[in-house]
Amino acid sequence: MPNHSNANLSSRDAAVVWHPFTQHQIEPLSIPITHGEGVYLVDADGKKYIDAISSWWVSIHGHAHPYLAQKIYEQALKLEQVIFAGFTHEPAIQLAERLLGHLPANFQKVFYSDNGSTAVEVGVKMALQFFHNQGQTQKRKIIAFEDAYHGDTFGAMSLGAPSAFNAPFQDMLFEVEFLPSPSDPEACIAAMREKMQDAETYAAFIFEPLIQGAGGMKMYAPETLDTLISLAHANKLLCIADEIMTGFGRTGKWFAMDYLQHKPDIACFSKGLTGGMLAMGITTCSNELFDTFLSDDRKKMLFHSHSFTANPMACAVSLASLDLMEKPETWENIARVQACHEAWVEKIRPHQIIQNLRVQGTILAFELEDGQENGYMHSIRDDAYQYFIKKGILMRPLGNTIYILAPYCISNDELEIIYTEIENFASGLVG
C-alpha cells in the first residue's frame, strides 16, 4: 500500500512543486490536504483545520458541497467544453441572465474569462478601447488607490501601487496614477479633485469597493467612494469595480456596489462566483459601452479570449452557487456571522495588542500592534500563521493584519474557537 502520510506527501511535493507566494528556502513543507468537509480541510494524517479564510476567499459555501459537486458532474456528462467564439451554450446564457438580474440596471452585458486577474485585465481593456474606438486616443491614463491589489498578471500588477508584490517588474509595468488610501477620505478626495483638473487624459478609475483586500483589509466608507465615482463620471471617466473578493455576500449585501448611490460602469467578478469549485472570471458592462465595439471594421472588436472562456462546467456550478445564494438561510448565516464578529469586537476592544478592529459583513480584520511598523512584511506573520496551523485553524495573515473570511456555513462554536485562539496568541505577545 502507498504511504499517504503528511511526511511522505510533503517530501514528494517539495521535490517537484513550486507553490505561490511561498519562500521555499525558509518556509516549512506544504501540508497535504486530502479532502474537505464544509468549513474544514483534512490532511493526510486526518487532522482537521478550520478554513478561516475560505481558501483564498473562494469557498463561500464550504468545501466539497454536494449540491455544487452534483451540478458539475451532471454538466460534465453533457458538455464539458466548447469554443466560445462562434458558439454558445445554455449554461453561459442562463448564468449571464441570472447574474445581471442581481446587478444594477446599468449592467447589460457579460464577458467571460477564467480568473480574477484576467477579469480585471478585460475591464481595463474595455475602458481603454471604449475611448480608442471613438477616436479619443488621448484618454489613456488609469487612476487607482495606493495599497491596491488587482492580481498578478502584468496589467493587473500595474494597477497596484509599487510594493514587494511587483518590485522585480516595476519598470516593465504601464503607468498608473494613485490616490491616497480612501481610509483617509479628505486626502483621497482632494487628490482626485486635483487630477480632474486635467481630466481629458484619463480613461478610467479602478477600485476595490469598500475593502482593499491584499493591501491589508483596509475598510472605508461608501460615501467616500460615491464622491470619487461622482467626480470621475462628471469628468467622463469610466469606473471599474473590482468585486472579485467583495462579491456574492462578503460585505453583507450581494455586492459591495449595492452600498453605493453612484454605480460603476464596469465590474469584475471571480472567487465566490463558482462557490470556489472551479476557476472562472466575469466582466460586466453596459450596452452603451458594448455598442462602441460594434463596427464593420473588425479591428474595433475586443481582442481578448481564453481557451476556457465560459467553460460549461464552471457556468453550471456558478448557477448552482447562485441557487444557494438565493436561499434565505444563506443570508441568515451571513447576518449571523457578522453579528458574531461584532459581538467579539465589542468584547475584545480594550485589548492592548489587538487594535483597529473592523467588520464589514462576514469580514473581520485587525492589526496586532507590537511596536513594529505595520505592513505585509511584518515579522509577526510567520509566527501567527504557524501558531494557528498548530491549533487546527487556517489563517493567512497579511503581515500583522489578521482577518477572518470564512465560509458562510461556519458555526458560532467554530467562530468562538478562532476568537479564543486569537486572544491566546495576542496574550502571548503581551507576556
C-alpha positions as CSV (number, residue, x, y, z in Angstrom):
1,M,0.0,0.0,0.0
2,P,1.3,3.5,-0.8
3,N,2.3,5.7,2.1
4,H,-0.1,8.7,2.1
5,S,1.1,10.3,5.3
6,N,1.8,14.0,5.6
7,A,5.5,13.4,5.7
8,N,5.6,11.3,2.6
9,L,3.3,13.5,0.5
10,S,5.1,16.7,1.7
11,S,8.5,15.4,0.7
12,R,7.2,14.3,-2.7
13,D,5.6,17.7,-3.2
14,A,8.8,19.5,-2.2
15,A,10.7,17.6,-4.9
16,V,8.6,18.7,-7.8
17,V,6.2,21.6,-7.0
18,W,6.7,25.4,-6.8
19,H,4.0,27.0,-4.6
20,P,2.6,30.5,-5.0
21,F,3.5,33.3,-2.5
22,T,6.0,30.9,-0.8
23,Q,9.6,31.4,0.1
24,H,10.7,27.8,-0.1
25,Q,14.1,28.5,1.5
26,I,12.6,29.4,4.9
27,E,9.0,28.1,4.9
28,P,8.0,24.7,6.2
29,L,6.9,21.9,3.8
30,S,3.3,22.2,2.5
31,I,0.6,20.4,4.3
32,P,-1.1,17.7,2.1
33,I,-4.9,18.1,2.2
34,T,-6.9,15.0,1.1
35,H,-10.4,16.3,1.4
36,G,-12.7,19.0,2.7
37,E,-15.9,18.9,4.8
38,G,-17.8,22.1,5.0
39,V,-15.7,24.6,6.9
40,Y,-12.9,22.0,7.4
41,L,-9.9,20.9,5.5
42,V,-8.5,17.4,6.4
43,D,-4.8,16.5,5.9
44,A,-3.3,13.1,5.1
45,D,-2.9,12.3,8.8
46,G,-6.6,13.0,9.5
47,K,-6.0,16.4,11.2
48,K,-8.8,18.9,10.6
49,Y,-8.3,22.6,10.1
50,I,-11.0,25.3,10.2
51,D,-10.6,27.2,6.9
52,A,-11.0,30.7,8.3
53,I,-10.1,32.3,5.0
54,S,-12.2,30.2,2.6
55,S,-9.0,29.0,0.9
56,W,-8.0,32.4,-0.5
57,W,-11.6,33.8,-0.2
58,V,-13.3,31.5,-2.7
59,S,-15.2,28.7,-0.9
60,I,-18.2,30.8,0.2
61,H,-20.4,27.7,0.8
62,G,-17.8,25.4,2.3
63,H,-15.7,22.6,0.9
64,A,-17.0,19.6,-1.2
65,H,-20.6,20.9,-1.2
66,P,-22.6,18.0,-2.5
67,Y,-25.1,20.2,-4.5
68,L,-22.3,22.0,-6.3
69,A,-20.4,18.8,-7.0
70,Q,-23.5,17.2,-8.4
71,K,-24.1,20.0,-10.8
72,I,-20.5,19.8,-12.1
73,Y,-21.0,16.1,-12.6
74,E,-24.3,16.5,-14.5
75,Q,-22.8,19.1,-16.8
76,A,-19.7,17.1,-17.4
77,L,-21.8,14.2,-18.8
78,K,-23.5,16.6,-21.3
79,L,-20.8,19.1,-22.4
80,E,-17.5,19.7,-20.7
81,Q,-16.0,22.4,-23.0
82,V,-16.7,24.2,-26.3
83,I,-15.0,27.1,-28.0
84,F,-16.9,30.2,-27.1
85,A,-16.1,32.2,-30.4
86,G,-18.9,31.5,-32.8
87,F,-20.6,29.0,-30.4
88,T,-22.6,29.4,-27.2
89,H,-24.5,27.1,-24.7
90,E,-27.4,27.2,-22.3
91,P,-25.3,27.4,-19.0
92,A,-23.5,30.6,-20.2
93,I,-26.7,32.3,-21.4
94,Q,-28.5,31.4,-18.2
95,L,-25.7,32.5,-15.9
96,A,-25.4,35.9,-17.7
97,E,-29.2,36.4,-17.3
98,R,-29.3,35.4,-13.7
99,L,-26.2,37.4,-12.7
100,L,-27.4,40.5,-14.4
101,G,-30.7,40.1,-12.5
102,H,-28.8,40.7,-9.3
103,L,-26.7,43.7,-10.6
104,P,-27.6,47.3,-11.0
105,A,-29.7,48.0,-14.1
106,N,-26.8,49.7,-16.0
107,F,-25.1,46.3,-16.4
108,Q,-26.4,44.5,-19.5
109,K,-23.5,42.5,-21.0
110,V,-21.3,39.7,-19.6
111,F,-17.8,38.9,-20.8
112,Y,-16.4,35.6,-19.6
113,S,-12.7,34.9,-18.7
114,D,-11.1,32.4,-16.4
115,N,-9.9,34.1,-13.2
116,G,-9.9,37.4,-11.2
117,S,-6.7,38.9,-12.8
118,T,-8.0,38.3,-16.3
119,A,-11.4,39.7,-15.4
120,V,-9.6,42.9,-14.3
121,E,-7.5,42.9,-17.5
122,V,-10.6,42.7,-19.6
123,G,-12.2,45.6,-17.7
124,V,-9.2,47.8,-18.3
125,K,-9.0,46.8,-22.0
126,M,-12.8,47.6,-22.3
127,A,-12.3,51.0,-20.8
128,L,-9.3,52.0,-22.9
129,Q,-10.7,50.7,-26.1
130,F,-14.1,52.3,-25.4
131,F,-12.4,55.7,-25.9
132,H,-10.0,54.5,-28.6
133,N,-12.9,53.2,-30.8
134,Q,-14.4,56.7,-30.6
135,G,-11.1,58.4,-31.7
136,Q,-10.4,59.8,-28.2
137,T,-6.9,58.4,-28.2
138,Q,-5.6,60.9,-25.6
139,K,-7.6,59.2,-22.8
140,R,-5.0,56.6,-21.7
141,K,-4.4,57.1,-18.0
142,I,-5.7,55.0,-15.2
143,I,-6.3,56.0,-11.6
144,A,-6.2,53.5,-8.8
145,F,-5.7,53.5,-5.0
146,E,-2.5,53.2,-3.0
147,D,-2.3,49.7,-1.5
148,A,-4.5,48.4,-4.3
149,Y,-4.2,44.8,-5.4
150,H,-5.9,43.6,-8.5
151,G,-4.0,40.5,-9.5
152,D,-0.7,39.1,-10.7
153,T,-0.8,39.4,-14.5
154,F,1.2,42.3,-15.9
155,G,-1.8,44.6,-16.4
156,A,-3.2,43.8,-13.0
157,M,0.2,44.3,-11.4
158,S,0.3,47.8,-13.0
159,L,-2.8,48.7,-11.2
160,G,-1.2,48.1,-7.8
161,A,0.9,50.7,-6.2
162,P,4.7,49.9,-6.1
163,S,5.3,47.2,-3.5
164,A,7.1,44.0,-2.8
165,F,4.4,42.2,-4.8
166,N,5.7,43.6,-8.1
167,A,9.1,45.2,-7.4
168,P,11.1,43.0,-9.8
169,F,8.9,44.1,-12.7
170,Q,8.1,47.7,-11.8
171,D,10.0,49.2,-14.7
172,M,8.0,47.0,-17.1
173,L,4.5,48.0,-15.9
174,F,2.4,50.7,-17.6
175,E,2.0,54.0,-15.8
176,V,-0.9,54.3,-13.3
177,E,-1.6,57.3,-11.1
178,F,-2.5,56.6,-7.4
179,L,-4.8,58.3,-5.0
180,P,-4.0,58.2,-1.2
181,S,-5.8,55.5,0.7
182,P,-9.6,56.0,0.9
183,S,-9.3,55.3,4.6
184,D,-8.1,59.0,4.6
185,P,-11.1,60.3,2.8
186,E,-10.2,64.0,2.8
187,A,-6.7,63.4,1.3
188,C,-8.1,60.9,-1.2
189,I,-10.9,63.1,-2.5
190,A,-8.7,66.2,-2.6
191,A,-6.2,64.2,-4.8
192,M,-9.0,63.1,-7.1
193,R,-10.2,66.7,-7.5
194,E,-6.7,67.8,-8.4
195,K,-6.3,65.1,-11.0
196,M,-9.7,66.0,-12.5
197,Q,-8.3,69.4,-13.5
198,D,-6.6,67.6,-16.3
199,A,-9.4,65.0,-16.8
200,E,-9.2,64.8,-20.6
201,T,-6.2,62.5,-20.4
202,Y,-7.8,59.9,-18.0
203,A,-9.8,56.9,-19.2
204,A,-10.7,55.1,-16.0
205,F,-10.8,54.8,-12.2
206,I,-10.4,51.3,-10.8
207,F,-11.1,50.4,-7.2
208,E,-11.8,47.6,-4.7
209,P,-15.2,48.8,-3.3
210,L,-15.3,49.3,0.5
211,I,-12.4,46.9,1.3
212,Q,-8.8,46.8,0.0
213,G,-8.1,43.1,0.4
214,A,-4.5,42.1,0.0
215,G,-3.4,45.7,0.8
216,G,-4.4,45.0,4.4
217,M,-8.1,44.5,4.6
218,K,-8.5,48.3,4.7
219,M,-12.1,49.3,5.0
220,Y,-13.6,52.7,4.0
221,A,-16.9,54.4,3.8
222,P,-19.3,54.1,0.8
223,E,-19.8,57.8,1.0
224,T,-16.1,58.3,0.1
225,L,-16.4,56.0,-2.9
226,D,-19.6,57.7,-4.0
227,T,-17.8,61.1,-4.1
228,L,-14.9,59.7,-6.1
229,I,-17.2,58.0,-8.6
230,S,-19.3,61.1,-9.0
231,L,-16.1,63.2,-9.7
232,A,-15.0,60.6,-12.2
233,H,-18.3,60.5,-14.0
234,A,-18.6,64.3,-14.1
235,N,-15.3,64.3,-16.0
236,K,-16.2,61.4,-18.3
237,L,-14.0,58.7,-16.8
238,L,-15.2,55.1,-16.7
239,C,-15.3,53.5,-13.2
240,I,-14.3,49.9,-12.8
241,A,-15.3,48.0,-9.6
242,D,-13.1,45.0,-8.7
243,E,-15.7,42.9,-6.9
244,I,-13.5,39.7,-7.0
245,M,-13.2,39.5,-3.2
246,T,-16.2,41.5,-2.2
247,G,-18.9,39.9,-4.4
248,F,-21.5,37.3,-3.5
249,G,-22.4,38.3,0.1
250,R,-19.0,39.0,1.6
251,T,-19.8,42.6,2.6
252,G,-23.3,41.8,3.9
253,K,-25.0,42.5,0.5
254,W,-24.9,40.8,-2.8
255,F,-22.1,43.1,-3.9
256,A,-20.2,46.0,-2.3
257,M,-21.6,48.3,-5.0
258,D,-25.0,47.8,-3.5
259,Y,-24.0,50.2,-0.8
260,L,-23.3,52.9,-3.4
261,Q,-25.5,55.6,-4.8
262,H,-23.3,56.0,-7.8
263,K,-22.7,52.8,-9.7
264,P,-19.6,51.7,-11.6
265,D,-19.6,51.3,-15.4
266,I,-17.6,48.0,-15.4
267,A,-17.5,45.3,-12.7
268,C,-15.2,42.3,-12.3
269,F,-16.0,39.0,-10.6
270,S,-14.3,35.7,-9.7
271,K,-13.6,33.8,-6.4
272,G,-17.0,33.2,-4.9
273,L,-18.6,33.2,-8.4
274,T,-18.4,29.4,-8.7
275,G,-18.7,28.8,-5.0
276,G,-14.9,28.1,-5.0
277,M,-15.3,25.0,-7.1
278,L,-13.8,25.9,-10.4
279,A,-11.8,28.9,-11.9
280,M,-13.8,31.5,-13.8
281,G,-13.9,35.3,-14.2
282,I,-16.6,37.6,-15.4
283,T,-16.5,41.3,-16.5
284,T,-19.8,43.1,-16.9
285,C,-20.6,46.4,-18.7
286,S,-23.4,48.4,-20.2
287,N,-24.9,48.2,-23.7
288,E,-23.6,51.7,-24.3
289,L,-20.1,50.5,-23.8
290,F,-20.6,47.3,-25.8
291,D,-22.1,49.3,-28.7
292,T,-18.8,51.2,-29.2
293,F,-17.2,47.9,-30.2
294,L,-19.8,47.3,-33.0
295,S,-18.5,48.1,-36.4
296,D,-17.9,46.8,-39.9
297,D,-14.3,47.2,-39.1
298,R,-13.1,44.0,-37.3
299,K,-10.2,46.0,-35.7
300,K,-12.8,47.6,-33.4
301,M,-13.8,44.3,-31.7
302,L,-12.4,43.3,-28.3
303,F,-9.3,41.2,-28.9
304,H,-9.4,39.1,-25.8
305,S,-10.1,35.4,-25.2
306,H,-9.2,32.4,-23.1
307,S,-9.2,28.7,-24.0
308,F,-11.7,28.0,-21.3
309,T,-13.9,31.1,-21.7
310,A,-17.4,30.4,-20.4
311,N,-16.5,26.8,-19.6
312,P,-19.8,24.9,-19.3
313,M,-18.9,23.2,-16.1
314,A,-17.8,26.4,-14.5
315,C,-21.0,28.1,-15.7
316,A,-23.1,25.2,-14.3
317,V,-21.5,25.3,-10.9
318,S,-21.9,29.1,-10.8
319,L,-25.6,28.7,-11.4
320,A,-25.7,26.2,-8.6
321,S,-23.8,28.7,-6.3
322,L,-26.4,31.3,-7.2
323,D,-29.1,28.8,-6.2
324,L,-27.5,28.6,-2.7
325,M,-27.0,32.4,-2.6
326,E,-30.7,32.9,-3.3
327,K,-31.7,30.8,-0.3
328,P,-32.9,32.7,2.8
329,E,-30.7,30.5,5.1
330,T,-27.5,31.8,3.3
331,W,-28.4,35.4,4.2
332,E,-29.3,34.3,7.7
333,N,-25.8,32.8,8.0
334,I,-24.2,35.9,6.6
335,A,-26.1,38.1,9.2
336,R,-25.3,35.6,12.0
337,V,-21.5,35.6,11.2
338,Q,-21.5,39.4,11.1
339,A,-23.3,39.6,14.4
340,C,-20.7,37.2,15.9
341,H,-17.9,39.3,14.7
342,E,-19.4,42.5,16.0
343,A,-20.1,40.9,19.4
344,W,-16.5,39.7,19.7
345,V,-15.1,43.1,18.6
346,E,-17.0,44.8,21.5
347,K,-15.6,42.2,23.9
348,I,-12.0,42.5,22.8
349,R,-11.8,46.2,22.0
350,P,-9.9,47.2,25.2
351,H,-7.0,44.7,24.3
352,Q,-3.7,46.5,24.1
353,I,-2.3,44.4,21.2
354,I,-5.4,43.8,19.1
355,Q,-6.1,47.2,17.5
356,N,-8.0,48.9,14.7
357,L,-10.8,46.3,14.9
358,R,-13.2,46.5,11.9
359,V,-16.1,44.5,10.5
360,Q,-17.8,44.6,7.1
361,G,-20.3,41.9,6.5
362,T,-18.6,38.5,7.1
363,I,-15.1,40.0,7.1
364,L,-13.4,40.8,10.4
365,A,-9.9,42.4,10.5
366,F,-7.5,44.0,12.9
367,E,-3.8,44.6,13.5
368,L,-1.5,43.1,16.1
369,E,0.4,46.1,17.3
370,D,3.7,45.3,18.8
371,G,5.7,48.5,18.1
372,Q,6.9,47.5,14.6
373,E,5.7,49.3,11.5
374,N,2.5,47.8,10.1
375,G,2.8,46.1,6.7
376,Y,2.8,42.9,4.7
377,M,6.5,42.1,5.6
378,H,5.9,42.4,9.3
379,S,7.8,39.7,11.2
380,I,4.9,38.5,13.2
381,R,3.2,37.0,10.2
382,D,5.1,33.7,10.2
383,D,4.7,33.2,14.0
384,A,1.0,33.8,13.8
385,Y,0.5,31.5,10.8
386,Q,2.3,28.6,12.4
387,Y,0.5,29.2,15.7
388,F,-2.9,28.9,14.2
389,I,-1.9,25.9,12.0
390,K,-0.9,24.0,15.1
391,K,-4.2,24.9,16.6
392,G,-6.1,23.5,13.6
393,I,-7.0,26.8,12.1
394,L,-6.0,28.1,8.6
395,M,-5.3,31.8,8.9
396,R,-3.1,33.6,6.4
397,P,-2.1,37.0,8.0
398,L,-1.3,39.9,5.8
399,G,1.8,40.9,7.8
400,N,0.5,41.9,11.2
401,T,-3.1,42.2,9.8
402,I,-5.2,39.3,11.0
403,Y,-8.5,38.6,9.3
404,I,-11.3,36.1,9.3
405,L,-13.1,35.5,5.9
406,A,-14.7,32.1,6.5
407,P,-17.3,30.1,4.5
408,Y,-20.8,31.2,5.4
409,C,-21.6,27.8,6.9
410,I,-19.2,28.3,9.8
411,S,-20.9,27.8,13.1
412,N,-20.9,30.1,16.1
413,D,-18.9,27.4,18.0
414,E,-16.3,27.3,15.3
415,L,-16.0,31.1,15.3
416,E,-15.6,31.0,19.0
417,I,-12.6,28.6,18.6
418,I,-11.0,31.1,16.2
419,Y,-11.7,34.1,18.5
420,T,-10.3,32.2,21.5
421,E,-7.0,31.3,19.8
422,I,-6.6,34.9,18.5
423,E,-6.9,36.0,22.1
424,N,-4.4,33.4,23.3
425,F,-1.9,34.3,20.6
426,A,-2.2,38.0,21.4
427,S,-1.9,37.4,25.1
428,G,1.4,35.6,24.4
429,L,2.7,38.7,22.7
430,V,1.8,40.8,25.8
431,G,3.6,38.3,28.0
